[in-house]
Amino acid sequence: AAKTSWHRTSKSHHSPIIGSNIALPGINQSHRPQNYIYLPIIILTIIVIISLHCFFRSQTHQIITSLLPDWNHRLLLILDSLAKMLHHPATRIVSSTVARRALTSHAAASISILPERLWAALPTSSSLRSSTGFGWNDINNATFEIKNVGKSITTRGMSTASSTAISNPAMFCRQCEQTQDHVACRTVGVCGKTAETSAMQDALVHTVKSISLWCVAARDAGATAEEMYEANWWTLRSTFSTLTNVNFDEDRIAEFILEGQKVKKNLADLVSEKGGMAPSDEVANVDLSSKSTAELEEYGYTVSVPNLQRTMGNDDCFSLVEVGTYALKGACAYAAHCHQLGYMDEEIMKEIHQAFAKLASSEPDMSGLLGNALKVGEISGKVLKLLDEAHAN
């Protein structure tokens, strides 16, 4: 009887979505039906799911893949799309209005039934904004505040603050801006890259450094541009393949590595024929020619970012190594495009190999590595100039 009376006096509007009655602002709501408390629960549940997906995408990827392997790509696409929708201004206006109306006396009381562990798992407004581009205050701007329950988010028992000191992660990839916990992807890539693929790419990058040492030796011995073409083109293709979303085929990466061993042998023969001096660096003499894909993967773990950082023993110097490595990947990608258009500059390739050769050393040479990083910036400018010329012609 009370519900019937409320229907008649409040001129409420029926919600076709959840079957409850949403009263208009300013109307007497003293007899609001109790089932209305489910509205904020539904809203908050949706927001929590999407937000947790944004903040822990690699974990949701693993969960969805294990539970629904045939639907994982579709579900991730839906969650990504919903996250982008929440970022849209029109969506924020609507959701803010709904949230303000929902969080009245009955609704606010219903929030308390949410598990404390769920609240603790929510990222703060600032951390959510930094990772997804939108914060809780954009969605609900007037009625409650998500409090910072914990000072750091933990993953697999390891805190964000100490993640850089992780000794043996399954992988360690931080070459894009969407890395897990804003540090590095350590179980599976946000992009979908597996730990196995990451290890293979680490092995390939190390191979590029090894061959670059031989390229420097060959040029010092007097090798011509024609004699260096094989090594030049292999360097560009191999380095390009390690960029995000370019090549996640472990067998193909293994082919690049094994092809590189042949390129290195040809360079060694060339240096010998010209009476040059073979490089004495340990990296230059790494031989992977007889290894299987599984063995190459195991080798990749030994030259991962954390292991190389420990070997150098100086975080600042290793940071310069990382800057140089990722910058060279970009330069090689553009240089590969130049080659596809019929342009290859031997002077640029010489500088690329010299830069990679410097990165092959584990010596914490601050001034040398800083100069190398600046040189890579110069190389990038030259490559883009060449690319512009190639397109223009």
Secondary structure, 3 states (H helix, E strand, C coil): CHHHHHHHHHCCEECCCCCCEECCCCCCCCCCCHHHHHHHHHHHHHHHHHHHHHHCHHHHHHHHHHHCCCCHHHHHHHHHHHHHHHHCHHHHHHHHHHHHHHCCHHHHHHHCCCCHHHHHHCCCHHHHHHHHCCCHHHHCCCCCCCCCCCCCCEECCEEHHHHHHCCCCCCCECCCCCCHHHCCECCCCCCCCCHHHHHHHHHHHHHHHHHHHHHHHHHHCCCCHHHHHHHHHHHHHHHHHCCCCCCCCHHHHHHHHHHHHHHHHHHHHHHHHCCCCCCCCCHHHCCCCCCCHHHHHHHHHHCCHHHHHHHHCCHHHHHHHHHHHHHHHHHHHHHHHHHHCCCCCHHHHHHHHHHHHHHCCCCCCHHHHHHHHHHHHHHHHHHHHHHHHHHHC
